[in-house]
Amino acid sequence: MGSCGTWAWQELLVLLSSVWLWEGSGQPTPPGSTHTPGPQLKFRLAGYPRKHNEGRIEVFYNDEWGTICDDDFTLANAHVLCRHLGFVAATGWAHSAKYGKGIGRIWLDNVNCAGGEKSIGDCKHRGWGNSDCSHEEDAGVICKDERIPGFKDSNVIEVRNHVEEVRLRPVVSGARRQLPVTEGIVEVRYKDGWAQICDEGWDSQNSRVVCGMMGFPAEKKVNRNFYKLFTERQQLNYRLHSVSCTGTEVHLSMCAFEFYRGNASATCGAGMPAVVSCVPGPLFATGNAHKKKQRQQQQSQPRIRLKGGAKVGEGRVEVLKSSEWGTICDDRWNLLSASVVCRELGFGSAREALTGARMGQGTGPIHMNEVQCLGTEKTLWSCPFKNITQEDCKHTEDAAVRCNIPYMGYETLIRLAGGRTAFEGRVEVKRGSKWGMVCSDGWTTKEAMVACRQLGLGYSLHAVTETWYWDASNVTEMVLSGVKCAGHEMSLSHCQHHSTSLNCRNTGTRFAAGVICSETASDLLLHAPLVQETAYIEDRPLHMLYCAAEENCLSSSARLANWPYGHRRLLRFSSQIHNNGRADFRPKAGRHSWVWHECHRHYHSMDIFTHYDILTPNGTKVAEGHKASFCLEDTECEEDVAKRYECANFGEQGITVGCWDLYRHDIDCQWIDITDVKPGNYILQVVINPNFEVAESDFTNNAMKCNCKYDGHRIWVHSCHIGDALSEEANKRFEQYPGQLNNQIS
């Protein structure tokens, strides 16, 4: 019997229980080079304390992990090693075991790279394993916190032992027709077919691992007697036996097991094929179970959520603490902790544990750092973690996850036709046995978002309503109309739509719905504290407001005023709009259709960019303002980010990732006309991109709210926050705000 080597099993345990970043990206040295490394070079960062992009550099060579000596070490060496780890470059290096002493061999000494080498093996050194150093001289590297585009992320499952694909084969007649498949015989891909696993010694921990791979949070007992009768009549081909999982593995290949050799159809002894039954999460449960789980969820708000992901089961991890949502720092973030998050949310185990804000940056506090779960915890809050201090982490280090979710087959019911790339085209859907087009009446970014998600193509960049230039399919009939989505659905069929009869104003291929999808998207949000700091009242003479009136920036009663005499009372404030996403925010309209406004001497690139409203505590609107996009540009940027957009001289408009556009309190229309507002307690609400005209990875953070008290002469603005930054309970308290008894702002 061939078995998993002991070293491989130990190595996999180390991988799962640490945060080391390692990647099998080492290249064999070209022929003719003096030093020939083994074919399998891997690298990881280790040590403590450290960030995710720094640490003691360790190399896996000749089936053994070891370190590199700091003798003659240079920044050029660090550049080569950081690229091995998936970072674009190094910013520094460390000597004398700054990150602690390693163990095992010291594989390299006197390394001398020029900096451009593809592999550390291409650099000059004393030879593999030839060193006169001790571990007190272990070298470390500090990498630039920017990933190489397309680089396979660290903390991704690496499948070992030729067990890659696993499936549940349903044998109950009813189950064969339903998705998701929650119960069946466990099979692994073998050669051109599928083979079974002998269930001798099979236990609930093994089942838990398989269910996690299939996208389910938990396993349950199964009726083996039924399957015994079924399998007695089958010709079976066993591939694995003696499977022994701890229950925390994210893939079956990480468990200890043995392969059968040769023709092993009769070698399972008294056993039978392993059978597993899984419990689906709330999103994938059907019937009464679904309603029951939804009720349970509504009774208590979860303390964890995913934000900014294109697909269900992926996103930036956010946790609720002291009634405020915040993020998790990615130091020590790994697959074990990520799997606890996924299962807590009703998904399976984690497929990837993402670092470096790969799902966009969050806002507000960072609640947790150095989370170290065992993998058995019911909630992330049960895992050991460190509280955060300002110096420890920034939002550029927000942790994220991609979870395994059940296969639902939604992508087989939709396709794109006629596009120039696989990411665009006219949307065609399957209804019954017939493929057809979707009516573009009411087709917006929200519907396009759902279509892109269903296709597995990321975010919606554009919702296209005229597709005559994509007419490349023989499908000419419309089969779906009236589609209206909330934006979070997994399939267009989950959105509202006309049932059987079509109702489409313009039929024909020219007016079919289309999409342009993208793997990345922008994410705009307002800097709430600045609104609070800069709010004030101005009584502005009417003779200075002709331009503003022309652009509809005053309340409707201004038309009845005695122009040019009198004044309007304006609530003014600055707004700073940040792009925290992973793609630049660009106006929907191309520059050819921007409108020149002579009065203010600027181009409008969007009809409505922001809504400003004054609401009563129960949500009734008493005053409103709006601002067209005077110009979208990079006013300021974070360190190391270059400005790209400037409005002057008819320049390109947009907001670069990591930059913000500042609208100062003293420019026209940066206000709300409150002339007709009576004294009282109100809510100031600002909504960016209110009509969802431009794609974003997250629309739920586009609103900002503040409490305000107006006494007829002065205004107090406080408690400003992004709309979804507080718990549901805190938000309810906020909106029933009773007012203040004096001028002190609490």
Secondary structure, DSSP 4 states (H G I P E B T S, - for coil): -EE--HHHHHHHHHHHHS----B--PPPPPTT-S----S--EEEEE-SS--TTEEEEEEEETTEEEEEB-TT--HHHHHHHHHHTTBS-EEEEE-TTTT----SEEEE-S-B--S--SSGGGSB-S-TT-----GGGB-EEEE-S-BPTTPPPSSB----TT---EEEE--SHHHHHSSS--EEEEEEEETTEEEEEB-TT--HHHHHHHHHHHT-SEEE---HHHHHHHHHTS---EEEEEEE--S--SSGGGSEEEE--SS-TT-STT--B-EEEEEPPTTT--HHHHHHHHHHHHHS--SEEEES-SSTTEEEEEEEETTEEEEEB-TT--HHHHHHHHHHTT--SEEEEE-SSTT----S-EEEBS----S--SSGGGS--B---TTT--GGGB-EEEE------GGGGEEEEE-SSTTEEEEEEEETTEEEEEB-TT--HHHHHHHHHHHT--EEEEEES--GGG--SS---EEE---B--S--SSGGGSB---SS---SS-SGGGB-EEEEES--B-EEE-HHHHHHH-EEEEEEGGG-HHHHHTT-S-GGGGGS-TTSSEEEEEE--EEEEE-SSS-B--SS-GGG-EEETTTTEEESSS-SEEEEEE-TTS-EEEEEEE--S----SEE-TT-------GGG----B-TTEEEEE-TTSTT-EEE-TTPPSEEEEEEEEESTT--S-BS-STTSEEEEEEEE-SS-EEEEEEEETTSB-HHHHHHHHT----SSS---
